[in-house]
Amino acid sequence: MGKAASTGKIARVKTDFTFSIWSPLALIRVDSQLSSPSFYEQALKSAISQAQIDVLCTSNTQKNISMDDVPRLVMTRPTIEEQLAIATFLDHETAKIDALIAEQQRLIELLQEKRQAVISHAVTKGLNPDAPMKDSGVEWLGEVPEHWEVMPLKRIVAMQSGNSITAETIESAGAYPVYGGNGLRGYTSSFTHSGEFVLVGRQGALCGNINYATGRFFASEHAVVATAHKSVDVAWLGEMMRTMNLNQYSVSAAQPGLSVELIGNVRTIYAPLEEQRRLAGFLGDQSETLAGLSTEAFKAIDLLKERRSALISAAVTGQIDVRGLVPEAEAA
């Protein structure tokens, strides 16, 4: 059982080998002659046990439950026969629920892949399937509509690095948002930019990450601020830059990094402004539809997890009689 940070997380170890655990974990040994390890695994996962763990936890920089408090957890103790029946029943039923959760998670992944494929195709090929095409001369672009131009990114945007800011000056609320390589970081009392911009993550794992910022905000040194020229639609620009996969151009030092000069020299496409706007509108509609489907999948996962938790709690506390619900041979 997790007793620090991931407090209350439960996992059952099935092995005949000697093993060690580290300090954030508590080892709970069950006498399998008197009790079912599977039953008590499920009992510890139940909402009732998790609520007890939360009450017994202390919090400093992270939640903790002491080894002195673990034995204070109050558990039910049915007969061994009932424990085995409950454990078998829950193994069957939770496996079904887990399979449904996995299906929804896979659906979310497929929707994300679909969204990226739609964006990539529209941004690089346009919306007219009959448009004459030409070789862009850029490997990642391939063929593009004949009337589009191919040029360095710096010809359609102006870019500059964000400003240094310390963690002490970033607050949970304030006058102006602070944006870094992964979007919103917090708030501060001053701003560096005003308008509508695309932000590019420029350091570490966030290299090439694309976000949008509008209004007055503070851009930190972890972001490059891209200002679109008048003939460039910001929404189209952001999706086009996302498709460029700028992370592949990062230079490794102590950690991967992107410079303004390096980003600006990457060759990309330029479509006429009206076509950019149509593309941006199309991508906005597609993203909204796919996001709606993802939201429904997330809701389904939450409901399934609630169902799983309620089922475990009801079974381990005897609120439902599982006798006869599983084959006797399996419950033995």
KEZABA-140967 format. One record per residue (C-alpha): x, y, z. Coordinates in steps of 0.02 Angstrom, whole numbers, plus 50000, padded with zeros to 5 digits. Example, Ala and Ser with C-alpha at 12.3 -4.5 7.8 and 13.67 -1.06 7.14 Angstrom:
BEGIN
506154977550390 506844994750357 
This chain:
BEGIN
500005000050000 500625017449960 500915027350119 501735043050047 501235053749897 500205039749814 499375036449981 498095022449979 498605015049811 498424996249827 499344982449733 499464963949771 501134955149746 501054936849695 502784929049703 503784915449789 505374925749775 506134936649910 505914955149871 506164972149949 505054987449958 505545005549980 505005017450117 503465025550035 502625008350035 501824998150174 501884979150162 500284970950225 500444952150242 498864941450246 498834923950318 498124914550169 497584900150281 496374911450374 496034925450250 495954928450063 497304940449999 496174944449851 494734949049965 495794960850070 496564968549914 494804973149859 494304978350035 495764990450046 495264997949878 493475000849937 492835018449967 492625014550153 494455009650175 495065024050067 494055036250173 494885029450330 496595031350251 496205049450207 495695053050388 497285045050457 498415054250335 499465069150383 500045081950257 501645091950247 502385093350073 501395077750029 500095066050105 500745052350221 500065038550329 501205031550464 501535013150494 500785015550667 499135020650588 499015006950457 498474993650586 497095005450643 496125002750481 494464994350523 494044979850405 492624967250393 493054948850414 491804936850336 492114918250343 493504912150228 492184904150114 491274920850097 492904930050069 493354918349927 491624920149849 491694939249862 493464939849793 493004928849645 491434938849610 492404955249614 493804948349506 492494943849374 491504959949383 492934972249400 493834963849254 492304967549146 492264985649204 494144987449178 493944980949000 492604994148967 493735007649040 495155001748927 493995002948776 493555020948819 495385025248846 495815017848677 494395027848599 495125043748672 496825039248598 496035036048428 495105052548434 496745061648474 497585052648328 496105057048216 496195075348267 498055076248228 497825067448061 496415079348011 497465094548059 499025088247972 498115084047810 497125100247803 498605111347845 499775103347719 498565098447579 497135110847594 495265107547583 495105105447394 495525087447347 495565092447162 496835106447182 498395104547072 499895099547179 501755102547173 503275095547263 503685107147408 505495101847416 505275099547604 505275081547663 503965083347800 502785092947686 502855082347529 501655088747396 500675104747430 499385114547328 500215122547178 499685140347224 500435139347400 502165146347436 503585137647528 504685148847635 505605150347801 504435152847948 505265169547990 504505177247833 502735175747901 503015178348088 504085188748203 504795179048351 505615183148515 506035173848675 505005177048831 505655186048985 506435178849143 505285177149292 505565169149462 504405156649545 504205168649691 503325181449581 502085168949507 500445167549603 498855157049590 497855172749550 498305190049487 498085203249355 498995194849210 499255176549163 501025169649149 501325157849003 502785145948984 503195131348873 501675121448932 500395135448935 499735144049090 500915143749241 500055156249355 499815175049369 500855190549402 500655209349419 501475214449253 501345209549070 502545208248924 501335206248777 499605211848724 498655204548578 498475187248500 499995175948486 500635158348462 501835152048596 503175138848565 503955128848707 505835130548691 506615119948828 506665102048892 505225090048861 504115104648807 505165109048654 504005112648508 502435112848616 501145124848540 499945135848639 498915151448607 498895167348712 497715182248697 497525198848786 498855205048907 500025191848976 501795188449035 502835176448926 504195167449022 505915162848955 505295145048925 504245150948778 504545159048609 503205171548563 502695171048379 501835186748314 500875183748151 501085196048008 499505204947948 499265192347808 499275177547929 497805170448028 498375166248205 497295150648222 497965143748057 499735148448107 499645138948271 498985122948191 500235124248050 501665126148176 500985111448275 501075100948117 502895106048091 503395095548243 504695108348296 505365096948432 506345087448298 507435102948273 507925104748456 509775105448501 510345095248651 511415103248784 511035100348968 509245098448902 508465099948728 508195117848671 507525128248527 508215145348479 507245159148393 508455158548246 508295139848226 506385140348227 506355154948106 507405145847977 506285130447968 505435130047798 503545129047794 502035133547686 501055149447662 499255149047599 498255164547546 497435173147695 495635168947647 496115150647628 496975151247798 495365157447876 494325143747795 495585130847855 495555138048031 493645137448033 493615119547970 494915114048098 493985122848236 492375113648192 493275096848179 494195099448343 492575104148432 491705088448369 493135076948417 493355085648584 491505082748620 491705064148585 493245063648698 492285072348836 490915059248827 492235045548837 493015053648991 491295054749072 491015036349035 492675032049118 492195042049273 490515033249284 491335016149263 492595020049399 491175025549514 490245009449474 491814999349510 492095007949677 490275006049730 490254987749681 491824984049782 491164993349935 489474984549928 490254967349907 491584968350044 490334975350171 489004962250136 487744974150058 487554962049913 487504943149929 488694936049799 488354917749841 487774908749686 488374922849572 490014914049532 490374895749492 490684885949652 492264878349580 493014895649553 492494901949725 493254886949813 
